[in-house]
Amino acid sequence: MNYELLFNLMILALGGGCLVVAVLKGLFRPDEWLLGDRGGEGKQSRGEGGGVYLAGGLGAFIASAIFPSLVVMVERSYREHADNLPLTTRQQALGLFVGGLIGAGVVIGLWRMIRRVEGPAIEGGVAAGVRGAVAGAGWMVLWVPVVMAVSTLAMWIVTMVRQEPPNNMAHVLLGTLVDPREPLVWRAMLMAGVVVMAPVMEEIVYRGLLLPGLARATGSTSVAIGGCSAIFAMMHWGSVPEGTFGAVGPTLFVLALGLGLVYVRTRSILAPIVMHALFNAGNIGVALYYAAHQPPTQ
């Protein structure tokens, strides 16, 4: 019996079932609250406020990219001839964690400022934050089988086209994270950056700023979620091993659809942040498991 095929078919069936449940639970129910409510009409005119959010999203994206790079540049400046060498695990960890911490602070401040001026109002406070985090964890349990099913289909298609399976490592950092030869302290810091800093920055950039900007520019939340998800997937092109984007791209797109839908459904940015963090943590866990069970190389 082909157990791998049976397992993949089970994933597809589970993913299909969870997708049906998500539909029945109203995850895809239209909700136009991102368009705002100015003038008491319950809906903004197309394009109103969209430019501010889109500009903020671009600024936040630049901030989220530049601060990790600056930290790496400072660290490399203390080492001779470092410019000609590949990034070390220490440099990657410092860039993603320390630079990510600074970048996250800037991105959060920019998002709060724009939201306060442009709306829409979002329920705040500790209780609302806890509800958003719990909702994110719950929806992730429901959505991850859908993501896995799409990933399985994409892997099958890429394998048939290329006549060879793509690399199992969905992100270039996973190889570093599971390498036991790398110092544990830097791998732990890198994991914290991947599980905490990256989701915070990316969710505020894509769901907190870009999504409402596209919604107001197009007049449609559904179009905005699709467009934002496509941009999210494309921006990860350089983060996946060469030749694997054909399988990873559709997976990231469907993941981003879920993140956008949950943000719209819960009206809490913590919901997609928690979903994203759990997804990244799950990928690291799977990579560590496979690395630990690989046969030793001769």
Contacts in CASP RR format, 6 or more apart in sequence:
PFRMAT RR
TARGET T0000
AUTHOR 0000-0000-0000
METHOD contacts of the structure
MODEL  1
MNYELLFNLMILALGGGCLVVAVLKGLFRPDEWLLGDRGGEGKQSRGEGG
GVYLAGGLGAFIASAIFPSLVVMVERSYREHADNLPLTTRQQALGLFVGG
LIGAGVVIGLWRMIRRVEGPAIEGGVAAGVRGAVAGAGWMVLWVPVVMAV
STLAMWIVTMVRQEPPNNMAHVLLGTLVDPREPLVWRAMLMAGVVVMAPV
MEEIVYRGLLLPGLARATGSTSVAIGGCSAIFAMMHWGSVPEGTFGAVGP
TLFVLALGLGLVYVRTRSILAPIVMHALFNAGNIGVALYYAAHQPPTQ
8 152 0 8 1.000
8 156 0 8 1.000
11 145 0 8 1.000
11 148 0 8 1.000
11 149 0 8 1.000
11 152 0 8 1.000
12 149 0 8 1.000
12 152 0 8 1.000
12 153 0 8 1.000
14 145 0 8 1.000
14 148 0 8 1.000
14 149 0 8 1.000
15 145 0 8 1.000
15 146 0 8 1.000
15 148 0 8 1.000
15 149 0 8 1.000
16 145 0 8 1.000
16 146 0 8 1.000
16 149 0 8 1.000
17 145 0 8 1.000
18 142 0 8 1.000
18 143 0 8 1.000
18 145 0 8 1.000
18 146 0 8 1.000
19 146 0 8 1.000
19 149 0 8 1.000
21 142 0 8 1.000
22 28 0 8 1.000
22 142 0 8 1.000
22 143 0 8 1.000
22 146 0 8 1.000
25 142 0 8 1.000
26 265 0 8 1.000
27 139 0 8 1.000
27 258 0 8 1.000
27 261 0 8 1.000
27 262 0 8 1.000
27 265 0 8 1.000
28 261 0 8 1.000
29 265 0 8 1.000
30 221 0 8 1.000
30 222 0 8 1.000
31 221 0 8 1.000
31 264 0 8 1.000
31 265 0 8 1.000
32 43 0 8 1.000
32 215 0 8 1.000
32 221 0 8 1.000
33 120 0 8 1.000
33 264 0 8 1.000
33 267 0 8 1.000
34 120 0 8 1.000
34 211 0 8 1.000
34 212 0 8 1.000
34 215 0 8 1.000
34 216 0 8 1.000
34 221 0 8 1.000
34 224 0 8 1.000
34 264 0 8 1.000
35 43 0 8 1.000
35 44 0 8 1.000
35 120 0 8 1.000
35 215 0 8 1.000
35 216 0 8 1.000
35 219 0 8 1.000
35 221 0 8 1.000
36 42 0 8 1.000
36 43 0 8 1.000
36 44 0 8 1.000
36 119 0 8 1.000
36 120 0 8 1.000
36 216 0 8 1.000
37 43 0 8 1.000
37 44 0 8 1.000
37 120 0 8 1.000
38 44 0 8 1.000
38 48 0 8 1.000
44 216 0 8 1.000
44 219 0 8 1.000
46 216 0 8 1.000
46 217 0 8 1.000
46 218 0 8 1.000
46 219 0 8 1.000
47 216 0 8 1.000
47 217 0 8 1.000
47 218 0 8 1.000
47 219 0 8 1.000
48 216 0 8 1.000
49 118 0 8 1.000
49 213 0 8 1.000
49 216 0 8 1.000
50 118 0 8 1.000
50 212 0 8 1.000
50 213 0 8 1.000
50 214 0 8 1.000
50 215 0 8 1.000
50 216 0 8 1.000
50 217 0 8 1.000
51 213 0 8 1.000
51 216 0 8 1.000
51 217 0 8 1.000
52 114 0 8 1.000
52 117 0 8 1.000
52 118 0 8 1.000
52 213 0 8 1.000
53 114 0 8 1.000
53 118 0 8 1.000
53 209 0 8 1.000
53 210 0 8 1.000
53 212 0 8 1.000
53 213 0 8 1.000
53 216 0 8 1.000
54 209 0 8 1.000
54 210 0 8 1.000
54 213 0 8 1.000
54 214 0 8 1.000
54 217 0 8 1.000
56 110 0 8 1.000
56 114 0 8 1.000
56 209 0 8 1.000
57 110 0 8 1.000
57 205 0 8 1.000
57 209 0 8 1.000
57 210 0 8 1.000
59 110 0 8 1.000
60 106 0 8 1.000
60 107 0 8 1.000
60 110 0 8 1.000
60 111 0 8 1.000
60 201 0 8 1.000
60 204 0 8 1.000
60 205 0 8 1.000
60 209 0 8 1.000
61 205 0 8 1.000
63 103 0 8 1.000
63 106 0 8 1.000
63 107 0 8 1.000
63 110 0 8 1.000
64 100 0 8 1.000
64 103 0 8 1.000
64 104 0 8 1.000
64 107 0 8 1.000
64 201 0 8 1.000
64 202 0 8 1.000
64 205 0 8 1.000
67 99 0 8 1.000
67 100 0 8 1.000
67 102 0 8 1.000
67 103 0 8 1.000
67 106 0 8 1.000
68 95 0 8 1.000
68 96 0 8 1.000
68 99 0 8 1.000
68 100 0 8 1.000
68 103 0 8 1.000
69 95 0 8 1.000
70 99 0 8 1.000
71 94 0 8 1.000
71 95 0 8 1.000
71 98 0 8 1.000
71 99 0 8 1.000
71 102 0 8 1.000
72 87 0 8 1.000
72 91 0 8 1.000
72 92 0 8 1.000
72 94 0 8 1.000
72 95 0 8 1.000
75 90 0 8 1.000
75 91 0 8 1.000
75 94 0 8 1.000
75 95 0 8 1.000
76 82 0 8 1.000
76 83 0 8 1.000
76 91 0 8 1.000
89 176 0 8 1.000
89 182 0 8 1.000
89 183 0 8 1.000
89 186 0 8 1.000
89 187 0 8 1.000
89 190 0 8 1.000
90 183 0 8 1.000
90 186 0 8 1.000
92 173 0 8 1.000
92 176 0 8 1.000
92 186 0 8 1.000
92 190 0 8 1.000
93 186 0 8 1.000
93 187 0 8 1.000
93 189 0 8 1.000
93 190 0 8 1.000
93 193 0 8 1.000
94 189 0 8 1.000
96 189 0 8 1.000
96 190 0 8 1.000
96 193 0 8 1.000
96 194 0 8 1.000
96 197 0 8 1.000
96 198 0 8 1.000
97 189 0 8 1.000
97 190 0 8 1.000
97 192 0 8 1.000
97 193 0 8 1.000
97 197 0 8 1.000
99 197 0 8 1.000
100 193 0 8 1.000
100 197 0 8 1.000
100 198 0 8 1.000
100 201 0 8 1.000
101 197 0 8 1.000
103 201 0 8 1.000
104 197 0 8 1.000
104 200 0 8 1.000
104 201 0 8 1.000
104 204 0 8 1.000
107 200 0 8 1.000
107 201 0 8 1.000
107 204 0 8 1.000
107 205 0 8 1.000
108 200 0 8 1.000
108 204 0 8 1.000
110 209 0 8 1.000
111 204 0 8 1.000
111 208 0 8 1.000
111 209 0 8 1.000
111 269 0 8 1.000
114 209 0 8 1.000
115 122 0 8 1.000
115 208 0 8 1.000
120 212 0 8 1.000
122 267 0 8 1.000
122 268 0 8 1.000
122 269 0 8 1.000
123 267 0 8 1.000
123 268 0 8 1.000
128 268 0 8 1.000
129 268 0 8 1.000
129 270 0 8 1.000
131 266 0 8 1.000
131 268 0 8 1.000
132 266 0 8 1.000
132 268 0 8 1.000
132 270 0 8 1.000
132 271 0 8 1.000
132 274 0 8 1.000
133 268 0 8 1.000
133 270 0 8 1.000
133 271 0 8 1.000
133 273 0 8 1.000
133 274 0 8 1.000
135 262 0 8 1.000
135 265 0 8 1.000
135 266 0 8 1.000
135 268 0 8 1.000
135 271 0 8 1.000
136 262 0 8 1.000
136 266 0 8 1.000
136 270 0 8 1.000
136 271 0 8 1.000
136 272 0 8 1.000
136 274 0 8 1.000
136 275 0 8 1.000
137 274 0 8 1.000
137 275 0 8 1.000
137 278 0 8 1.000
139 258 0 8 1.000
139 262 0 8 1.000
139 265 0 8 1.000
139 266 0 8 1.000
139 271 0 8 1.000
139 275 0 8 1.000
140 274 0 8 1.000
140 275 0 8 1.000
140 278 0 8 1.000
140 279 0 8 1.000
143 255 0 8 1.000
143 258 0 8 1.000
143 262 0 8 1.000
143 275 0 8 1.000
144 278 0 8 1.000
144 279 0 8 1.000
146 254 0 8 1.000
147 251 0 8 1.000
147 254 0 8 1.000
147 255 0 8 1.000
147 279 0 8 1.000
150 250 0 8 1.000
150 251 0 8 1.000
150 254 0 8 1.000
151 247 0 8 1.000
151 248 0 8 1.000
151 250 0 8 1.000
151 251 0 8 1.000
153 250 0 8 1.000
154 246 0 8 1.000
154 247 0 8 1.000
154 248 0 8 1.000
154 249 0 8 1.000
154 250 0 8 1.000
154 251 0 8 1.000
155 165 0 8 1.000
155 166 0 8 1.000
155 247 0 8 1.000
157 247 0 8 1.000
158 165 0 8 1.000
158 166 0 8 1.000
158 244 0 8 1.000
158 246 0 8 1.000
158 247 0 8 1.000
159 165 0 8 1.000
159 166 0 8 1.000
166 243 0 8 1.000
166 244 0 8 1.000
166 246 0 8 1.000
166 247 0 8 1.000
166 248 0 8 1.000
167 241 0 8 1.000
167 243 0 8 1.000
167 244 0 8 1.000
168 290 0 8 1.000
169 175 0 8 1.000
169 241 0 8 1.000
169 244 0 8 1.000
169 287 0 8 1.000
170 240 0 8 1.000
170 244 0 8 1.000
170 248 0 8 1.000
170 251 0 8 1.000
170 283 0 8 1.000
171 239 0 8 1.000
171 240 0 8 1.000
171 283 0 8 1.000
172 238 0 8 1.000
172 239 0 8 1.000
172 240 0 8 1.000
172 241 0 8 1.000
173 190 0 8 1.000
173 194 0 8 1.000
173 239 0 8 1.000
174 283 0 8 1.000
174 284 0 8 1.000
174 287 0 8 1.000
175 287 0 8 1.000
175 291 0 8 1.000
176 182 0 8 1.000
176 187 0 8 1.000
176 190 0 8 1.000
177 187 0 8 1.000
177 190 0 8 1.000
177 191 0 8 1.000
177 194 0 8 1.000
177 284 0 8 1.000
177 287 0 8 1.000
177 288 0 8 1.000
178 284 0 8 1.000
178 287 0 8 1.000
178 288 0 8 1.000
178 290 0 8 1.000
178 291 0 8 1.000
179 187 0 8 1.000
179 291 0 8 1.000
180 291 0 8 1.000
191 284 0 8 1.000
194 280 0 8 1.000
194 284 0 8 1.000
195 277 0 8 1.000
195 280 0 8 1.000
195 281 0 8 1.000
195 284 0 8 1.000
196 277 0 8 1.000
198 276 0 8 1.000
198 280 0 8 1.000
199 273 0 8 1.000
199 274 0 8 1.000
199 276 0 8 1.000
199 277 0 8 1.000
199 280 0 8 1.000
200 273 0 8 1.000
202 232 0 8 1.000
202 276 0 8 1.000
203 259 0 8 1.000
203 263 0 8 1.000
203 269 0 8 1.000
203 272 0 8 1.000
203 273 0 8 1.000
203 276 0 8 1.000
204 269 0 8 1.000
206 228 0 8 1.000
206 231 0 8 1.000
206 232 0 8 1.000
206 256 0 8 1.000
206 259 0 8 1.000
207 228 0 8 1.000
207 259 0 8 1.000
207 260 0 8 1.000
207 263 0 8 1.000
207 269 0 8 1.000
207 272 0 8 1.000
208 263 0 8 1.000
208 269 0 8 1.000
210 228 0 8 1.000
210 231 0 8 1.000
211 224 0 8 1.000
211 225 0 8 1.000
211 228 0 8 1.000
211 260 0 8 1.000
211 263 0 8 1.000
212 224 0 8 1.000
213 224 0 8 1.000
214 223 0 8 1.000
214 224 0 8 1.000
214 227 0 8 1.000
214 228 0 8 1.000
215 221 0 8 1.000
215 223 0 8 1.000
215 224 0 8 1.000
217 224 0 8 1.000
218 224 0 8 1.000
221 264 0 8 1.000
225 257 0 8 1.000
225 260 0 8 1.000
225 261 0 8 1.000
225 264 0 8 1.000
226 256 0 8 1.000
226 257 0 8 1.000
228 256 0 8 1.000
228 260 0 8 1.000
229 253 0 8 1.000
229 254 0 8 1.000
229 256 0 8 1.000
229 257 0 8 1.000
229 258 0 8 1.000
229 259 0 8 1.000
229 260 0 8 1.000
230 253 0 8 1.000
232 252 0 8 1.000
232 253 0 8 1.000
232 256 0 8 1.000
232 259 0 8 1.000
233 249 0 8 1.000
233 250 0 8 1.000
233 252 0 8 1.000
233 253 0 8 1.000
233 256 0 8 1.000
236 248 0 8 1.000
236 249 0 8 1.000
236 252 0 8 1.000
237 245 0 8 1.000
238 245 0 8 1.000
240 248 0 8 1.000
240 249 0 8 1.000
255 279 0 8 1.000
258 272 0 8 1.000
258 275 0 8 1.000
259 272 0 8 1.000
259 275 0 8 1.000
259 276 0 8 1.000
260 272 0 8 1.000
262 271 0 8 1.000
262 272 0 8 1.000
262 275 0 8 1.000
263 269 0 8 1.000
263 271 0 8 1.000
263 272 0 8 1.000
265 271 0 8 1.000
END
